[in-house]
Amino acid sequence: MDLDSDTMLRVIAEATRTVRDELTDVPLPIEGALPAALNGVLFRNGPGRFERGGTRYGHPFDGDGHIVRLDIGAGGVRFRNRFVRTRELLAEERSGRLRYRAFGTNLPGGLPANLLRMRIKNAANTSVIWHGGRLLALWEGGPPHRLDLHTLATLGPESFDGRLRNPARGPLGWLARRLSPLLPFSAHPRLDADTGELINFGLVFGRPNRLLLYRVDRGGRMAEPETYDLPRFSFVHDLAVTRRWLCFLLPQADYDVPRALLGLKTPIGSLRIATERPMQALLIPRAGQRASARPLRFECVPGFVFHIAQAFDREDGALVLDLLRYREFPAFDDFESLYRERHPDMVPRLERLRLRPQEGRCDSEPWSERAFELPVTAPAALGAPRRCIYGVGAPPERDVPYFTAIQRLDTETGEVRVHDFGLDLAGEPILVPGGDGSEGWLLCLVHRAGRERTDLVCLRASDLALQATATLPCVMPIGFHGCWVPRGELPAPGA
């Protein structure tokens, strides 16, 4: 279905309204039949507040983190939601106005209000994970926030027993420490199903710029972070992990740091990504490979990548990545232009990238001309290839990032199956594997255009057939990322 720009902008405005109510243990009406094997809790995170004191945030990534908890089992579906009560959100609630700069939002009042306001608000709004006995709300540029698994109460920033404290080395150590007392912990960690280890990273501006690698064991204990100096500060949202490598795709990014620190530009407004130039592939050997390998860096394809669907090693030494590549960095800070003009290069498409570390070169090929984003795959050992990739998408003729479909790519046949919701906006699908060896089911939130309604939708993963729909008690943003926690992994309340 081809949509006009006015319709898309109207629906996006509907789907990005501030959540006014926090509700507790509300049973949801269900149409259809939920599979009996679905037994656990779905958590979702995303922006839930889009304005404060009459000032709307200037970027969709700036909204305050809002957690949705959907308990699914024999008794049906029960709903709970809470905002992540960061230090910044509590301060703004008390004052009733914006008090902190954000990724794409400066404070009202121009230069005098923003001059040397270097602390950027931790929105805690990008993802939520369960690992090592902790439920964590994650954000790109700061530490995670720990939540109560059952009530969603915010327990405070998580420092992993002090491992995330910023040592702030180098000549700009004082500045790095002021900008970030706790080190950033990315919103896209990777779980090693073999060991239970969580692998993550953070980027720190300074002299030198640093890439930090984190390893958190299955009990929640973090090892001493590893540090790698970078020649330039960059913008990296995701990483790939295989048995041999940690892989980062570094775009040709430049920040106008002085003007951002002076308050003349927002952080995102100071960012320029030269997507016409090749990204650099930074490959760091996994711990077991370091005796015989060293970090490598070489040019690969141009563009920008938010998300990597999967990665695996081939016997010939190649590293294969299935990823979503933008030929041009999307102008999310200018929604009017993004949806009123044709921007086919700002629509991500699923590609296979083959890196050959020993030769320092790569090649790529598209999987499909359909738009594709927010990819998920079945849980498996890191580096094991997955046959199916699921995500949100849109028809090939749609040349703006307006995602109304759930899609399934079979990497053995190249077939793409689609369940399109028409005008409705589809959120990231979360895969719940079948206990009988089947693919299982996909759970996603769907904003119903023009109907003042948000639904939890359950699709059969193998063919995307609709199984059941549960209607939330009020309109909720569909959010960014989430996780599924099986009932057997949930400790009892108070445990």
Secondary structure, DSSP 8 states (H G I E B T S, - for coil): ----HHHHHHHHHHHT--------SEE--EEE---TT--EEEEEEEEEE-EETTEE-SSGGGSEEEEEEEEEETTEEEEEEEE---HHHHHHHHHTS--SBBTTB--TTHHHHHTT---B-----SEEEEETTEEEEE-TTS--EEE-TTT--EEEE--TTTTTB----STTHHHHHHH-SB----S--EE-TTT--EEEEEEE-SSSEEEEEEEE-TTS-B---EEEEESS-------EE-SSEEEEEE--EEE-HHHHHTTSS-TTTTEEE-TTSEEEEEEEE-GGGTTT---EEEEEEESEEEEEEEEEE-TTS-EEEEEEEESS---TT-HHHHHHS--GGGS-EEEEEEEETTTTEEEEEEEEEEEEEEEE-----TT---SEEEEEEE-TT--S----EEEEEETTT--EEEEE-TTSEE---EEE--TTSS--EEEEEEEETTTTEEEEEEEETTT--EEEEEE-SS-----SEEEEEEGGG---TT-
